[in-house]
Structures are given as C-alpha cells and as structure tokens.
Amino acid sequence: MPVIRPPPLTFRSHPPVPVAGVRRTGQFGLPAGSCGPRVVVGPSSPCTITVDFDPTTVGNQSGSVTVTYQRDLSRSSSLSGV
C-alpha cells in the first residue's frame, strides 16, 4: 500500500516564537520539513509540517501532531485516516 500524504499543516504565530520541537502520535510519520527546533515562526514566516500516513494495521487510525515552542507552550492538531 502506498504512503498517503495529506495536505500539510501550517503553524503561524504573532509575536514570532522559536519552535522547540515537533512530535507525532499514531501511525503518522514526520518526514524532513521546514518546521523543527530553532526555526522562528512569525506572521509572515510560517512553519509547514508535512505528515505521512503509512498504516501497518487495517481500520480507522488516529493520532496527532504537536508543535512545542517557548516556555513549554504547544499547539496540537488531530489526525485520522483509514
């Protein structure tokens, strides 16, 4: 079965903040991208996260992507696939 790549997620911030990390849960991968530690995200400099869906089991799958930035603050997005 081929890897499915849904539309990317875009993270913006005002005021600009440095990204501390990006993590995922579930059967979703995070290929190399523009969003990662030490990237500074602002209103005109978004951070784009590409997620791959490559399930190893049959059925509905769920997960999330979380971007952590300064002072341990974070933003999450839920993911799902079949």
N, C-alpha and C positions, 0 to 999 in steps of 0.2 A: 504494500500500500504506500503511495507517495506521501511525503510530508506536506501538510497543508499550512500555508502561511496566510493568516487573516490580515486585514488591514492593520497597519502599525498604530500604536498608541502614542500620543504626543503630550508631553508634560511642559507646561509654561508656568512661570512664577513672576510675581511682582511684589516686592522687590526681588532682584536677582539673588539666587541661592546656589551654593555648591552642592552637587549630588554626592552623597556618601556611599551609596550602593544601590543596586537593583537586584531583587531576588524574585523567584517564582516558586509556585507550588503546583502540584498535579503533573500531568503528562504533557507539559508545555516546555519548550526549550527557549533559551535566550541566545541566539547567535550574536556574533560580534556586531556592535552597532555604535551609534553616536552617543548613547546615554550610559554613563558609568562614573566611577569615582573621579573626582576632581574636575568634572565638567561643570561649568557655571551656567545655570538656566535662568533666563530672564524673559521679559515680554517679547523681545524681538530675537531671542536666541533659544528656541525650544529644544527639547530633548526628545528624540524619536526612539521608541522601543519597538523592535520587531520581535514577534513571538512565533515560534514554530509549534505546530500541533502534530505529534507523532505518537499516537496511542499504541500501547502494547497489549491492551485488552479491549474487548468488544463492549459497546454500550455507551451510555452518557458519561462524560468526563467533566470534571470541574476543577478549577484552580484559580490562581490569582497572580498578579504581578504587583510588587510593591517597590516604590521609589522612596528611599530614605534620604533626607537632606539635613541640613544643620540642626543641632540640638535634638537629635533623635526624632524629628518630626517625619511623617511619611504620608504618602498618598497611595491608595491601592485601587486596582481595577479587577473586577471578577472576570474570569474566563470560562467558557464552556465549549464543548464540542462533542460530536457523535462519531 
